[in-house]
Structures are given as structure tokens and as C-alpha cells.
Amino acid sequence: MRPSFNIAGPCIPGEHYMLPPERRLKRVLRLIEDHKYFTLHAGRQTGKTTSLMWLERHLNETGRFDALWVDIETAREQPDVARAMRTILTNIDRALALRLPELPRPDRASFDELLQDPATALLEYLTRLTAGGVRPFVLLFDEVDGLVGEALVSFLTQLRQGYIARSGASFPASVALVGQRQVRDYVMTREERRTVTWLGTTSPFNITAEATTLGSFAEAEVAELLDQHTAATGQRFSPEAVERIWNLAEGHPWLTNALADQIVGWDVEERGTTITAAHVDAANETIIHERRSHIDSLMARLREPRLRRILDPMIAGERLPDDLVDDDLADVLGLGLISLRSGTPTIANAIYREVIPRALTYVQQVSMAEEQAWYVRADGDLDLAKLLAGFQAFWRKDGHLAAEGFGYRESGPHLMLMAFLQRIVNGGGRIEREYGLGRGALDLLVSWKRARHAIEVKLRRDTETELDALDQVTRYLDHAGLDEGHLVMFDLRKEVPWSERLFQREIAHRGKRVSIVGC
């Protein structure tokens, strides 16, 4: 059996191409060596479970620790303390029986006795479990941030009590709480936060000070992963293909594997064929169009109010709301949809930048009575001026009404324009998106054959001027290395009639030729 690129569940050595997990776990290993309690957080499908399985195996093989990985996902969304504790203890007990059977653990009668008091069941179980141990016990809890309400409070409180009493009573030497968020960002109501006031401090066990994460693959690591396929099959990825995979996924483990798997598993099965950047773009389109499981689970949450409050202004290039709370931002960061770069929130990678507007406007795309052939010249080039004129007509008749019906009110015009462009460009080119958070602009780059068409999208209210917008679009053209481009301005001033809003004109500005499209 030859290895494959893994897109489902944890990676298995020998079965999947994979990078050494220990590379991303140096800090974690140090924390365990120092007997720390800590959190390990990262976005969806970034290798958390693969890392925990490796950690358990590695620590046990050293002979210096007894380590156990426990998945407590089956207790998620269960606020009842008694039911949650029974599930958690059952999962610990089962994992011990399967992977550390030599360790003495409470018998069935003792197990049931402990559960008579759910508020101390976990504390007492772990105390008894470690009482006769000769090696430090390391406990790796997976999917902890799925716990909610009183069950979460009780779980954390019992771990805290055991940690504090370790000098006089046995308890695990190191505990890792693993999920998409840090402990201080776990889901709790305001009342529950008041109950557990220590969550906002470094107590217990320095948990907020000792929070670590899993980073994405570096560009060189993406190349290393792809080279494993070449070594196994002889099939090469061209340097341009490797660079394109990096540019699209930006090192996200699942997205990187999904692109590679689509190419070598389905699109280019002939191993003598070298993978090109065009193959990568085709695979990217397939993954997005089919809404593969990871992408689909993320996109299903786009309508949630807390995600919408962050993504809506980001798409429009506006500032985040002034009353945004840390929990909302932490939730979206935990999902991996956005990341912080130099302290500024940004959509995490190029695939998500494309997926988000396409998912939000899919119904509008398929319902548009527009055909690609209407906007393609006889020589096969895209007539972008005609295309934008077509959008103006659509916007006047139906588009502005559809935009007002979006939950994403701030970015409704931007989304409708992207839906219209996607409808026409789909299958013949691609659209790259750059969201300018805080500068009030959305940059679009439409690639068609060998031509590139730059479009900057702006909203015009009472304070924005055409001159400000022109300065921005010329900076974008400089960045894109183009001499001409388009500025689409949505005029939101209610007193301006449609006859004045809809226009197209060309002007020269700062050495660039700009076509202004009024909407």
C-alpha cells in the first residue's frame, strides 16, 4: 500500500504522507518536561489529534512517562455535570484499558461510587489512578472546548483542585487541554465566568500564560511533503505548482493535503505527468465547488451572528465594530477562518478568501440570467467594460434589492458584484480577492487567459470622495504592477438618483488610467 495525502482524520505513519509531528511540538514537549498544565489550541483540521497521538506514543516509548490521549468530544454540548462526568470518566477508563492496561485503575464498583458525586468524580478518579504510579502521568484531553456550561466549570475546577494539592496528593504531572481556543475563550455565560473568576488570571497552573498553538506548514515544509509523493511514485510537482499550493493554502495542513490529493488521486493519475500550476488551480476549483467536508463545516457557520459581525466589515474593508467583544474574535480565530498578521485580522488564506463570498452568494450566482458568452470578444478576451456595464444594469434592476436582503448588510454590494463576476468568469478564469480591513476597500484581480484586470470596490457615503478612492486604486495598481484598472463605486447616498449613480468614465490619475464605474 502506497502512502496518500490524508484528508480524513489523523495521519497514520506509513499510510499517509506526513511531516514529523515533533517539529511543531518542541514547546509542548518542554512544558510536559517541566510538569506544566497548559492549553494547545489551533484551527480546524490543523493536526491537533495527529499531534496528540504522536505525543502519547513518544512519551510512553521514552519509558519516563505514562501518557494518555483522551478524546472527550462525546461530552460536548452537555451542560449536565453528572452526564458529562460519566462520559469523560468512561472515555478515560476505556483509553486506559486499550493503551495503558498495565496501570491499575478503579474497579467498576469504585467507578460507580465516584460518580455518585459528579463535582469530585474526575478529581478522585485521577487521584486514585496516579496514586500507585511510578512514572509521571501525562493526560492529553482532546476537544475540551466542546464542553459547555456547568460541566465545563466543574471539569476545570476539579483539575484546578488536583493541581493545587499535588504537593501532598497524587495527581497527573502534566495536563494538556486541546481544542480550537484557549481556556479563557471557552464558551461560558457571563454568570459562569463570574463563578470561575480565576479564568481571567494566570491561576490555575499558569494556563493563560502557558497557552501554545500549532503553526501552519512553512513553504519549505509544503515542498517537503509533496516530495514524499515524488519519492514514492516518481511523479514530480513543478516549482510553479509547489508555489501555487503554498500561495493558495498558506500552509494549512488540510487544505495543502486536499489540493495534492485531488491532483494525484483524481486529476492526474498518470505518474509520468508533471504537476503544473494549472493542475493546482483546477483542483482548487473542484474543492471549492464540491464544498469538501472541512470547507463545508466552516461555511455552514457563516450565517452565525458572531461570525457575521466580524466577516461583514472585513469583506467591505471597514473597521471591526467598536463594541466587538474578545470572545467573538477568539471564536473566529479558533475556527481558523481568520488569523492575526502584525496584530491585524485577515482572512486566513487565499482559499478561504474565495470560498467565503462564493458560499454566501451561491444562490444568487445560479439564479442570475447571465451567460459568459455575452461578455467574451470574438478573439476570446474578456470584455470587462461590457461586463461591468452588465453588472450596472443588474444592480439597478435586482442586485441592490438582493443586497439589502443579505444578513451581510455592510458588504452586500461587494458580495453581489463578486457573485456576478463569478457567474461570468467561472470556468474561464479566476478571481483573487484582497480584503482591506480598515481602509474601506475590496481589491479584486480577475485573471482571464494571460490578461489581468484590477478592480477596486468602494462604498460612497457622505464623507467619501472620488479623489480619495482614486488615490487608493492607483496604489493598488502599483501593487499589482498594472497601468490601468477599474474603480467600482457604490453610491449609498439616498438623495442621489439612479440617473446620477450609474455612469462609466475614464480618467488619468497619478500616471494610471482608471475606469470609474458608478453603481
Secondary structure by P-SEA (a helix, b strand, c coil): cccccccccccccccccccccccccaaaaaaaaabbbbbbbbcccccaaaaaaaaaaaaaaacccbbbbbbcccccccccaaaaaaaaaaaaaaaaaccccccccccaaaaaaaacccccaaaaaaaaaacccccbbbbbbccccccccaaaaaaaaaaaaaaaaccccccccbbbbccccccccccccaaaaaaaccccccccccccccbbbbbcccaaaaaaaaaaaaaaccccccaaaaaaaaaaccccaaaaaaaaaaacccccccccccccaaaaaaaaaaaaaaccaaaaaaaaacccaaaaacaaaaaacccccccccaaaaaaaaaaccbbbcccccccccaaaaaaaaaaacaaaaaacccccccccccccccaaaaaaaaaaaaaaccaaaaaaacccccaaaaaaaaaaaaaaccccbbbbbbbbccccbbbbbbbcccbbbbbbbbbbcccccaaaaaaaaaaaaaaaccccbbbbbbccccccccccccbbbbbbcccbbbbbbcc
